[in-house]
Amino acid sequence: MAEIDLENPNVPPDVLVTQIENTRADLARTIDEITDRVNPANVARRTTDRVREKISQIDPLVGGAVALAAVSVTCFIVWRRLRK
């Protein structure tokens, strides 16, 4: 987009109108992008996607060890309650 010298009184009105329309369209796109970025549903979706991506990168052996530890702790807690 060519910049127009606003100090020059010889700028044709149709050129000014075109520049104003282009500026409005750019502002509308910018506002739409900002709205999309801060929309709570979109933020939650992006966060969920990032968490799923990180979880999918966990080594299965580590994931299995974590699951085994969780099951072991749960079994221990149940055993202690039954023992009382």
DSSP file (Angstrom, degrees, kcal/mol; ACC not computed):
  #  RESIDUE AA STRUCTURE BP1 BP2  ACC     N-H-->O    O-->H-N    N-H-->O    O-->H-N    TCO  KAPPA ALPHA  PHI   PSI    X-CA   Y-CA   Z-CA
    1    1 A M              0   0    0      0, 0.0     2,-0.3     0, 0.0    18,-0.0   0.000 360.0 360.0 360.0 124.0    0.0    0.0    0.0
    2    2 A A        -     0   0    0      1,-0.1     2,-0.3     0, 0.0     0, 0.0  -0.551 360.0-124.2 -77.4 135.5    1.5    3.3   -1.1
    3    3 A E        -     0   0    0     -2,-0.3     2,-0.4     1,-0.0    -1,-0.1  -0.578  22.4-144.2 -79.4 142.8    1.6    6.0    1.5
    4    4 A I        -     0   0    0     -2,-0.3     2,-0.9    12,-0.0     3,-0.1  -0.889  16.2-120.0-111.5 138.1    0.0    9.3    0.6
    5    5 A D    >   -     0   0    0     -2,-0.4     3,-1.1     1,-0.2     6,-0.2  -0.658  23.9-168.6 -76.4 106.9    1.3   12.7    1.6
    6    6 A L  T 3  S+     0   0    0     -2,-0.9    -1,-0.2     1,-0.3     5,-0.1   0.657  82.6  65.5 -74.5 -13.9   -1.6   14.1    3.6
    7    7 A E  T 3  S+     0   0    0     -3,-0.1    -1,-0.3     2,-0.0    -2,-0.1   0.697  82.6  89.7 -76.9 -18.7    0.0   17.5    3.7
    8    8 A N    X   -     0   0    0     -3,-1.1     3,-1.0     1,-0.1    -4,-0.0  -0.706  63.5-161.5 -83.0 116.4   -0.5   17.7   -0.1
    9    9 A P  T 3  S+     0   0    0      0, 0.0    -1,-0.1     0, 0.0    -3,-0.1   0.538  81.1  75.0 -75.0  -4.6   -3.9   19.2   -0.9
   10   10 A N  T 3   +     0   0    0      2,-0.1    -2,-0.0     3,-0.0    -3,-0.0   0.296  61.9 122.3 -92.3  10.6   -3.8   17.8   -4.4
   11   11 A V    <   -     0   0    0     -3,-1.0     5,-0.0    -6,-0.2    -7,-0.0  -0.604  68.8-118.3 -74.8 125.3   -4.6   14.3   -3.4
   12   12 A P    >>  -     0   0    0      0, 0.0     4,-1.7     0, 0.0     3,-0.7  -0.334  14.6-125.6 -65.2 144.0   -7.7   13.2   -5.2
   13   13 A P  H 3> S+     0   0    0      0, 0.0     4,-2.7     0, 0.0     5,-0.2   0.845 108.6  58.8 -59.9 -35.3  -10.7   12.3   -3.0
   14   14 A D  H 3> S+     0   0    0      1,-0.2     4,-2.0     2,-0.2     5,-0.1   0.847 104.8  50.9 -65.6 -31.1  -11.1    8.8   -4.6
   15   15 A V  H <> S+     0   0    0     -3,-0.7     4,-2.3     2,-0.2    -1,-0.2   0.905 110.9  48.5 -69.1 -41.7   -7.5    8.0   -3.6
   16   16 A L  H  X S+     0   0    0     -4,-1.7     4,-2.6     2,-0.2    -2,-0.2   0.914 111.0  50.4 -63.3 -42.8   -8.2    9.1    0.0
   17   17 A V  H  X S+     0   0    0     -4,-2.7     4,-2.5     2,-0.2    -2,-0.2   0.911 110.6  49.7 -62.4 -42.3  -11.4    7.0    0.1
   18   18 A T  H  X S+     0   0    0     -4,-2.0     4,-2.4     2,-0.2    -1,-0.2   0.913 111.4  48.5 -62.7 -43.1   -9.5    3.9   -1.2
   19   19 A Q  H  X S+     0   0    0     -4,-2.3     4,-2.4     2,-0.2    -2,-0.2   0.907 111.4  49.9 -65.2 -40.5   -6.8    4.4    1.5
   20   20 A I  H  X S+     0   0    0     -4,-2.6     4,-2.5     2,-0.2    -2,-0.2   0.918 111.0  49.3 -63.5 -43.3   -9.5    4.8    4.2
   21   21 A E  H  X S+     0   0    0     -4,-2.5     4,-2.3     2,-0.2    -2,-0.2   0.902 111.6  49.0 -62.9 -41.5  -11.3    1.6    3.0
   22   22 A N  H  X S+     0   0    0     -4,-2.4     4,-2.4     2,-0.2    -1,-0.2   0.910 111.0  49.8 -64.2 -41.7   -8.0   -0.3    3.0
   23   23 A T  H  X S+     0   0    0     -4,-2.4     4,-2.5     2,-0.2    -2,-0.2   0.911 110.5  50.3 -63.9 -42.3   -7.1    0.9    6.5
   24   24 A R  H  X S+     0   0    0     -4,-2.5     4,-2.5     1,-0.2    -1,-0.2   0.911 110.2  49.9 -61.9 -42.4  -10.6   -0.1    7.8
   25   25 A A  H  X S+     0   0    0     -4,-2.3     4,-2.2     2,-0.2    -2,-0.2   0.913 111.1  49.3 -63.7 -41.9  -10.2   -3.5    6.3
   26   26 A D  H  X S+     0   0    0     -4,-2.4     4,-2.3     1,-0.2    -2,-0.2   0.914 112.0  48.5 -62.2 -43.2   -6.8   -4.0    7.9
   27   27 A L  H  X S+     0   0    0     -4,-2.5     4,-2.7     1,-0.2    -2,-0.2   0.896 109.5  52.6 -64.8 -39.8   -8.1   -2.8   11.3
   28   28 A A  H  X S+     0   0    0     -4,-2.5     4,-2.3     2,-0.2    -1,-0.2   0.917 110.3  47.7 -62.6 -42.6  -11.1   -5.2   11.0
   29   29 A R  H  X S+     0   0    0     -4,-2.2     4,-2.3     2,-0.2    -2,-0.2   0.910 112.0  50.2 -63.9 -41.6   -8.7   -8.2   10.3
   30   30 A T  H  X S+     0   0    0     -4,-2.3     4,-2.4     2,-0.2    -2,-0.2   0.921 111.1  48.1 -63.3 -44.3   -6.5   -7.2   13.2
   31   31 A I  H  X S+     0   0    0     -4,-2.7     4,-2.7     1,-0.2    -1,-0.2   0.899 110.7  51.8 -64.0 -40.3   -9.5   -7.0   15.5
   32   32 A D  H  X S+     0   0    0     -4,-2.3     4,-2.2    -5,-0.2    -1,-0.2   0.902 110.3  48.8 -62.3 -41.0  -10.7  -10.4   14.3
   33   33 A E  H  X S+     0   0    0     -4,-2.3     4,-2.0     2,-0.2    -2,-0.2   0.907 112.4  47.7 -65.2 -42.0   -7.3  -11.9   15.0
   34   34 A I  H  X S+     0   0    0     -4,-2.4     4,-2.0     2,-0.2    -2,-0.2   0.921 111.3  51.1 -64.4 -43.5   -7.1  -10.4   18.5
   35   35 A T  H  X S+     0   0    0     -4,-2.7     4,-0.9     1,-0.2    -2,-0.2   0.901 110.2  49.8 -60.2 -41.5  -10.7  -11.6   19.2
   36   36 A D  H  < S+     0   0    0     -4,-2.2     3,-0.3     1,-0.2    -1,-0.2   0.885 110.4  50.4 -65.1 -38.6   -9.7  -15.1   18.1
   37   37 A R  H  < S+     0   0    0     -4,-2.0    -1,-0.2     1,-0.2    -2,-0.2   0.854 116.4  38.8 -69.7 -35.1   -6.6  -15.1   20.3
   38   38 A V  H  < S+     0   0    0     -4,-2.0    -1,-0.2    -5,-0.1    -2,-0.2   0.456  81.2 120.4 -99.2  -0.6   -8.3  -14.0   23.5
   39   39 A N     X  -     0   0    0     -4,-0.9     4,-2.5    -3,-0.3     3,-0.4  -0.493  63.3-138.4 -63.8 123.2  -11.5  -16.0   23.1
   40   40 A P  H  > S+     0   0    0      0, 0.0     4,-2.6     0, 0.0     5,-0.2   0.857 101.1  53.0 -55.8 -38.1  -11.7  -18.3   26.2
   41   41 A A  H  > S+     0   0    0      1,-0.2     4,-2.2     2,-0.2     5,-0.1   0.909 111.7  45.5 -64.7 -40.3  -12.9  -21.3   24.1
   42   42 A N  H  > S+     0   0    0     -3,-0.4     4,-2.7     2,-0.2    -1,-0.2   0.883 111.7  51.7 -70.6 -37.5  -10.0  -20.9   21.7
   43   43 A V  H  X S+     0   0    0     -4,-2.5     4,-2.4     2,-0.2    -2,-0.2   0.926 111.9  47.2 -62.7 -43.8   -7.5  -20.5   24.5
   44   44 A A  H  X S+     0   0    0     -4,-2.6     4,-2.6    -5,-0.2    -2,-0.2   0.903 112.1  50.2 -64.0 -41.3   -8.8  -23.6   26.2
   45   45 A R  H  X S+     0   0    0     -4,-2.2     4,-2.5     2,-0.2    -2,-0.2   0.927 111.9  46.9 -63.5 -44.8   -8.6  -25.5   22.9
   46   46 A R  H  X S+     0   0    0     -4,-2.7     4,-2.2     2,-0.2    -2,-0.2   0.900 112.9  49.6 -64.6 -39.6   -5.1  -24.4   22.2
   47   47 A T  H  X S+     0   0    0     -4,-2.4     4,-2.4     2,-0.2    -2,-0.2   0.919 111.2  49.1 -64.7 -43.2   -4.0  -25.3   25.7
   48   48 A T  H  X S+     0   0    0     -4,-2.6     4,-2.7     1,-0.2     5,-0.2   0.912 110.3  51.5 -61.4 -42.8   -5.6  -28.8   25.5
   49   49 A D  H  X S+     0   0    0     -4,-2.5     4,-2.2     1,-0.2    -1,-0.2   0.908 110.1  48.9 -60.8 -41.9   -3.9  -29.3   22.1
   50   50 A R  H  X S+     0   0    0     -4,-2.2     4,-2.4     2,-0.2    -2,-0.2   0.908 111.8  48.8 -65.5 -41.2   -0.5  -28.4   23.7
   51   51 A V  H  X S+     0   0    0     -4,-2.4     4,-2.8     2,-0.2     5,-0.2   0.930 111.7  48.9 -64.7 -44.7   -1.1  -30.8   26.7
   52   52 A R  H  X S+     0   0    0     -4,-2.7     4,-2.3     1,-0.2    -1,-0.2   0.894 110.4  52.1 -61.0 -39.0   -2.1  -33.6   24.4
   53   53 A E  H  X S+     0   0    0     -4,-2.2     4,-0.8    -5,-0.2    -1,-0.2   0.930 111.9  45.4 -62.4 -45.1    1.0  -33.0   22.2
   54   54 A K  H >< S+     0   0    0     -4,-2.4     3,-0.6     1,-0.2     4,-0.4   0.897 112.4  51.1 -66.5 -40.1    3.3  -33.1   25.3
   55   55 A I  H >< S+     0   0    0     -4,-2.8     3,-1.4     1,-0.2    -1,-0.2   0.891 106.1  55.0 -64.6 -38.2    1.6  -36.2   26.6
   56   56 A S  H 3< S+     0   0    0     -4,-2.3    -1,-0.2     1,-0.3    -2,-0.2   0.717 104.0  56.4 -68.6 -17.7    2.0  -38.0   23.3
   57   57 A Q  T << S+     0   0    0     -4,-0.8    -1,-0.3    -3,-0.6     2,-0.2   0.515  80.8 111.9 -90.6  -5.0    5.7  -37.3   23.5
   58   58 A I  S <  S-     0   0    0     -3,-1.4    -3,-0.0    -4,-0.4    -4,-0.0  -0.483  80.0-108.1 -70.6 136.5    6.1  -39.0   26.8
   59   59 A D     >  -     0   0    0     -2,-0.2     4,-2.5     1,-0.1     3,-0.5  -0.438  22.2-131.4 -62.3 130.9    8.1  -42.2   26.6
   60   60 A P  H  > S+     0   0    0      0, 0.0     4,-2.5     0, 0.0     5,-0.2   0.828 106.9  56.8 -56.8 -32.5    5.8  -45.2   27.0
   61   61 A L  H  > S+     0   0    0      2,-0.2     4,-1.9     1,-0.2     5,-0.1   0.915 109.2  44.7 -65.9 -41.8    8.2  -46.7   29.6
   62   62 A V  H  > S+     0   0    0     -3,-0.5     4,-2.3     2,-0.2    -1,-0.2   0.917 113.2  51.2 -66.9 -43.3    8.0  -43.6   31.7
   63   63 A G  H  X S+     0   0    0     -4,-2.5     4,-2.3     1,-0.2    -2,-0.2   0.896 110.1  49.7 -60.8 -40.1    4.2  -43.5   31.3
   64   64 A G  H  X S+     0   0    0     -4,-2.5     4,-2.6    -5,-0.2    -1,-0.2   0.887 109.4  51.3 -65.2 -39.1    4.0  -47.1   32.4
   65   65 A A  H  X S+     0   0    0     -4,-1.9     4,-2.3     2,-0.2    -2,-0.2   0.898 110.5  48.6 -65.5 -40.3    6.1  -46.5   35.4
   66   66 A V  H  X S+     0   0    0     -4,-2.3     4,-2.3     2,-0.2    -2,-0.2   0.918 112.3  48.6 -65.2 -43.3    3.9  -43.5   36.5
   67   67 A A  H  X S+     0   0    0     -4,-2.3     4,-2.4     1,-0.2    -2,-0.2   0.913 111.2  50.2 -63.2 -42.6    0.8  -45.6   36.0
   68   68 A L  H  X S+     0   0    0     -4,-2.6     4,-2.5     1,-0.2    -1,-0.2   0.903 110.1  50.2 -62.3 -41.5    2.3  -48.5   38.0
   69   69 A A  H  X S+     0   0    0     -4,-2.3     4,-2.4     2,-0.2    -1,-0.2   0.907 110.5  49.8 -63.6 -41.9    3.2  -46.1   40.8
   70   70 A A  H  X S+     0   0    0     -4,-2.3     4,-2.2     1,-0.2    -2,-0.2   0.913 112.5  46.8 -64.3 -42.6   -0.3  -44.6   40.9
   71   71 A V  H  X S+     0   0    0     -4,-2.4     4,-2.7     2,-0.2    -2,-0.2   0.900 111.7  52.0 -65.8 -40.4   -1.9  -48.1   41.0
   72   72 A S  H  X S+     0   0    0     -4,-2.5     4,-2.4     2,-0.2    -2,-0.2   0.924 110.5  46.9 -62.7 -45.2    0.6  -49.1   43.8
   73   73 A V  H  X S+     0   0    0     -4,-2.4     4,-2.3     2,-0.2    -1,-0.2   0.916 112.8  50.1 -64.0 -42.4   -0.3  -46.1   45.9
   74   74 A T  H  X S+     0   0    0     -4,-2.2     4,-2.4     1,-0.2    -2,-0.2   0.927 111.2  48.3 -62.3 -45.2   -4.0  -46.7   45.4
   75   75 A C  H  X S+     0   0    0     -4,-2.7     4,-2.6     1,-0.2    -1,-0.2   0.894 110.6  51.8 -61.8 -40.2   -3.7  -50.4   46.4
   76   76 A F  H  X S+     0   0    0     -4,-2.4     4,-2.3     2,-0.2    -1,-0.2   0.914 110.1  48.4 -63.0 -43.5   -1.7  -49.4   49.5
   77   77 A I  H  X S+     0   0    0     -4,-2.3     4,-1.9     2,-0.2    -2,-0.2   0.918 113.3  47.1 -64.2 -43.8   -4.3  -46.9   50.6
   78   78 A V  H  X S+     0   0    0     -4,-2.4     4,-2.2     1,-0.2    -2,-0.2   0.920 111.5  51.4 -63.5 -44.0   -7.1  -49.5   50.1
   79   79 A W  H  X S+     0   0    0     -4,-2.6     4,-1.7     1,-0.2    -2,-0.2   0.895 109.3  50.1 -60.0 -42.8   -5.1  -52.2   51.9
   80   80 A R  H  X S+     0   0    0     -4,-2.3     4,-1.0     1,-0.2    -1,-0.2   0.886 111.0  49.0 -65.1 -39.2   -4.5  -49.9   54.9
   81   81 A R  H  < S+     0   0    0     -4,-1.9     3,-0.3     1,-0.2    -1,-0.2   0.885 112.0  48.1 -69.1 -36.8   -8.2  -48.9   55.2
   82   82 A L  H  < S+     0   0    0     -4,-2.2    -1,-0.2     1,-0.2    -2,-0.2   0.819 106.3  58.9 -71.3 -29.0   -9.3  -52.6   55.0
   83   83 A R  H  <        0   0    0     -4,-1.7    -1,-0.2     1,-0.2    -2,-0.2   0.763 360.0 360.0 -71.3 -26.3   -6.8  -53.5   57.7
   84   84 A K     <        0   0    0     -4,-1.0    -1,-0.2    -3,-0.3    -2,-0.1   0.474 360.0 360.0 -71.9 360.0   -8.3  -51.1   60.2
